[in-house]
Amino acid sequence: MPELTIIIVTYNAEKDVEACLRILSGRNVVVVDNDSQDGTRALLARISLEQPSVRTILNDDNVGFAVAVNQGLRAAPEGDVLLLNPDASIDPRSLDLLVESAAEPGVGIVAPIIDNGPTVAVLAAGAQPRIWPLFTHYSGLSRMLPRLALVQGRHLYRPALRRGLTPVEWVSGGCLYLSAEARTPVPELTERWFMYGEDLDLCRRVAEAGLSVNLVAGANAVHALGASVIASGGSVSTMWARNTYDYYCVTYRPGPLRRFVWRAIFSGGLWSRAAAFDLMARRPGRQASDLKDRAKRFRRHGLAVWATASPRS
């Protein structure tokens, strides 16, 4: 099998990256640090001495996720690559499943089933963010009929999974396995976006190269959803929404009416979920603070797409 290199981008990830790297002991790892201001760099220096298979690239600025990943890709030898967030973890058995699945001819990207916590019902994979998948997701159609391909939504639900590989149009860059076969037609990530959007674009470009994008049943990972955003702060808190809209515009080149409909469905869906979380937070026995925080994030994301100008190119 081709050699595997794991690329991890860190930014103030002192609390997460050590546990992540311990699980990957013995694997070839490239850590690209985006000018962390906490103890991340001292931790990486120590781990590099203990684990010679861990190499580090230290940036003088926070250059963003895509730029840092591309630095890691250029430093990685030929072979498979796993993009992994420092606040994510994957067990060795699941990683072996990804390696085996990616070795099949015609497979470009594989990803595990990511557990984002008890309040997240959807999977970090699904259809590209076109109007119809957005509508089926936020209207609840894809949840009611998860196995019906016609109404497959922006995010998949677990009942839609198949044995072996489940074809999808995108998977999260938080744990994304890129086969050696895919690295020739798609050698790097698009650097238009600081963070978010590049995984959608990568999956689309791999599919356009004639290779498949899949979830792997039986492969599991855990991701502390939002930890990277909290570490970055500032405008990053709404970057997911703004960059998803920007990606939709530059990829599908919609006219004014379609842009309005897209934003109406996107924001309406998020605001309705924010209202639901507010109601859930009032029930006894619920973790009210977590639910209220999620409601606030949904409202911010819903508003952000209206405050984002439509790109010209």
C-alpha positions in Angstrom: 0.0 0.0 0.0 1.2 3.6 -0.6 2.8 5.4 2.3 0.4 7.5 4.4 1.2 11.0 5.7 -1.0 12.7 8.2 -1.2 16.5 8.1 -2.4 18.4 11.1 -2.7 22.2 11.2 -2.4 23.7 14.7 -3.3 27.1 16.1 -3.3 27.5 19.9 -4.0 23.7 20.1 -1.9 22.9 23.2 -4.9 21.3 24.9 -5.7 19.0 22.0 -2.8 18.1 19.9 -0.8 15.9 22.3 -3.6 13.4 22.7 -4.2 13.5 18.9 -0.5 12.7 18.3 -0.3 10.0 20.9 -2.9 8.0 19.1 -0.9 8.4 15.9 2.4 7.2 17.4 4.6 5.6 14.8 2.7 7.2 11.8 4.3 9.7 9.5 2.9 13.1 10.6 3.5 16.6 9.4 2.3 19.3 11.8 2.0 22.8 10.4 1.7 25.4 13.2 0.1 28.8 12.3 1.9 31.0 14.8 0.4 29.6 18.0 0.7 31.9 21.0 0.1 29.3 23.7 2.3 26.4 24.6 1.7 24.5 21.3 5.2 25.0 19.8 7.0 23.9 23.0 4.8 20.9 23.1 5.5 20.1 19.4 9.3 20.4 20.0 9.1 17.9 22.8 6.9 15.5 20.9 9.2 15.7 17.9 12.1 14.5 20.0 10.0 11.6 21.4 8.4 10.7 18.1 10.9 11.1 15.2 8.1 10.4 12.7 6.5 13.7 13.6 7.8 16.7 11.6 6.9 20.3 12.1 6.6 23.4 9.9 6.4 26.6 11.9 4.7 29.7 10.3 5.4 33.2 11.4 1.7 34.2 10.8 -1.7 32.5 10.9 -1.9 31.8 7.2 -5.2 29.9 7.4 -6.1 26.2 7.0 -5.8 25.8 3.3 -2.4 27.5 2.9 -1.0 25.4 5.9 -2.4 22.2 4.5 -0.7 22.9 1.1 2.6 23.4 2.9 2.1 20.0 4.5 1.1 18.4 1.1 4.3 19.8 -0.5 6.4 18.3 2.4 4.6 14.9 2.2 6.1 12.2 0.0 4.0 10.5 -2.7 1.2 8.4 -1.3 -2.0 8.8 0.7 -2.7 11.8 2.9 -5.0 12.2 5.9 -6.1 15.7 6.9 -6.8 15.7 10.6 -7.8 18.5 13.0 -5.9 18.6 16.2 -9.2 18.5 18.1 -10.2 15.3 16.3 -9.1 11.8 17.0 -9.3 8.5 15.0 -8.5 5.1 16.5 -6.0 2.8 14.7 -8.6 0.3 13.5 -10.7 3.0 11.8 -7.6 4.5 10.3 -6.7 1.0 8.8 -10.2 0.8 7.4 -9.7 4.2 5.6 -6.3 2.9 4.2 -7.9 -0.2 2.9 -10.9 1.6 1.4 -8.7 4.3 -0.3 -6.7 1.5 -2.0 -9.6 0.5 -4.1 -9.3 1.7 -7.8 -11.2 4.9 -8.5 -11.5 6.0 -4.9 -10.4 9.6 -4.4 -11.5 10.5 -0.9 -12.8 8.5 2.1 -13.8 9.7 5.5 -15.0 8.1 8.8 -18.3 8.7 10.5 -17.5 11.7 12.7 -19.1 12.0 16.1 -19.5 15.7 16.8 -21.3 15.3 20.2 -24.8 14.3 21.4 -26.5 17.5 20.2 -25.4 17.0 16.5 -27.8 14.6 14.7 -26.3 15.1 11.2 -23.2 13.7 9.7 -20.3 15.9 8.4 -21.0 14.8 4.8 -23.7 15.0 2.2 -24.6 16.9 -0.9 -23.0 20.1 -2.2 -24.6 23.3 -1.0 -27.0 23.8 -3.9 -30.5 25.1 -3.4 -32.3 21.8 -3.5 -30.1 19.9 -1.0 -30.3 23.0 1.3 -34.1 22.9 1.0 -34.5 19.1 1.6 -32.2 19.4 4.7 -33.7 22.4 6.3 -37.3 21.4 5.5 -36.7 18.0 7.2 -37.4 16.0 4.0 -34.0 14.4 4.1 -34.4 13.4 7.7 -37.9 11.9 7.1 -36.6 10.0 4.0 -32.9 9.4 4.6 -32.5 6.5 2.1 -34.2 8.3 -0.8 -31.5 9.7 -3.0 -33.9 12.3 -4.6 -34.1 14.2 -1.3 -30.6 13.7 -0.1 -29.8 16.8 1.8 -26.8 19.0 2.6 -26.0 16.6 5.5 -26.6 12.9 5.7 -28.3 11.1 8.5 -27.0 7.7 9.8 -29.9 5.6 8.3 -28.6 6.7 4.9 -25.3 4.8 5.4 -24.6 1.7 3.4 -22.3 -1.2 4.2 -18.8 -0.5 3.0 -18.7 2.8 1.1 -21.5 5.4 0.9 -21.0 7.8 -2.0 -21.4 11.5 -1.0 -20.5 14.9 -2.6 -18.5 16.3 0.3 -16.9 15.3 3.6 -15.5 17.4 6.3 -11.8 18.5 6.1 -11.6 17.8 9.9 -10.8 14.2 9.0 -10.4 13.6 5.3 -8.4 10.9 3.6 -7.0 11.7 0.2 -5.8 8.8 -1.9 -2.5 8.8 -3.8 -4.6 8.4 -7.0 -6.4 11.7 -6.2 -3.2 13.7 -5.5 -2.2 13.8 -9.2 -5.2 15.6 -10.6 -5.8 17.6 -7.4 -2.4 18.3 -5.8 -3.4 21.2 -3.5 -6.3 22.9 -1.8 -7.8 26.1 -3.2 -6.5 29.0 -1.1 -9.4 31.4 -1.7 -10.8 30.8 1.8 -8.9 31.2 5.1 -10.9 28.4 6.7 -14.0 26.5 5.6 -15.1 26.0 1.9 -11.8 24.4 0.9 -13.1 20.9 1.7 -16.3 21.4 -0.4 -14.1 22.5 -3.3 -11.6 19.7 -2.9 -14.3 17.1 -2.9 -15.9 18.6 -6.0 -12.6 18.8 -7.9 -11.8 15.1 -7.0 -15.3 14.1 -8.2 -14.8 16.1 -11.5 -11.5 14.1 -12.0 -13.6 11.0 -12.1 -12.8 9.7 -8.6 -15.3 8.9 -5.8 -15.9 10.6 -2.5 -17.2 8.3 0.2 -18.0 7.7 3.9 -16.7 4.4 5.3 -19.1 2.4 7.5 -17.3 1.1 10.5 -14.6 3.8 10.6 -15.2 6.3 13.3 -13.7 9.5 14.5 -14.4 12.1 17.3 -14.3 15.8 16.7 -14.7 18.5 19.3 -17.0 20.7 17.1 -16.2 24.4 17.3 -12.9 24.0 19.2 -10.8 25.4 16.3 -13.2 28.3 15.8 -13.1 29.2 19.5 -9.3 29.1 19.4 -9.2 31.5 16.4 -12.0 33.9 17.5 -12.9 37.1 15.8 -14.5 37.0 12.4 -13.8 33.2 12.2 -16.9 32.7 14.3 -19.1 33.3 11.2 -16.6 32.2 8.5 -18.4 28.9 7.9 -21.6 30.6 6.8 -19.9 33.4 4.8 -17.5 31.0 3.0 -20.2 28.5 2.2 -22.2 31.3 0.5 -19.1 32.5 -1.3 -18.3 28.9 -2.5 -21.9 28.5 -3.8 -21.6 31.8 -5.7 -18.2 31.2 -7.3 -18.9 27.6 -8.1 -22.4 27.7 -9.5 -22.6 31.4 -10.6 -26.2 32.0 -9.6 -28.2 35.0 -10.6 -29.7 37.5 -8.1 -32.9 35.5 -7.6 -31.1 32.2 -6.9 -28.7 34.0 -4.5 -31.7 35.4 -2.7 -33.5 32.0 -2.5 -30.3 30.3 -1.3 -29.8 32.8 1.5 -33.4 32.7 2.5 -33.4 28.9 2.8 -30.0 28.9 4.6 -30.8 31.6 7.1 -34.4 30.5 7.6 -33.2 26.9 8.4 -30.6 28.1 10.9 -33.0 30.5 12.6 -35.6 27.8 13.0 -33.1 25.6 14.6 -32.0 28.4 16.9 -35.5 28.7 18.0 -35.8 25.0 18.6 -32.6 25.0 20.7 -33.9 27.9 22.8 -37.1 25.9 23.5 -35.0 22.8 24.4 -32.9 24.8 26.8 -36.0 25.6 28.9 -36.8 21.9 29.6 -35.6 20.4 32.9 -32.5 18.1 32.7 -31.1 19.8 29.6 -27.7 21.4 29.3 -29.1 24.8 28.9 -25.9 26.8 28.5 -24.7 24.5 25.6 -28.0 24.7 23.8 -28.3 28.4 24.2 -24.7 28.8 22.8 -25.6 26.7 19.8 -28.8 28.8 19.3 -26.6 32.0 19.3 -24.2 30.5 16.8 -27.0 29.5 14.4 -28.5 33.0 14.6 -25.1 34.6 13.8 -24.5 32.3 10.9 -28.0 33.0 9.5 -27.4 36.7 9.6 -23.8 36.5 8.2 -24.9 35.4 4.7 -27.0 38.5 4.3 -24.1 40.7 5.4 -21.8 39.0 2.9 -21.5 40.6 -0.5 -22.0 38.3 -3.5 -18.5 37.8 -5.1 -17.8 39.0 -8.6 -15.5 36.1 -9.4 
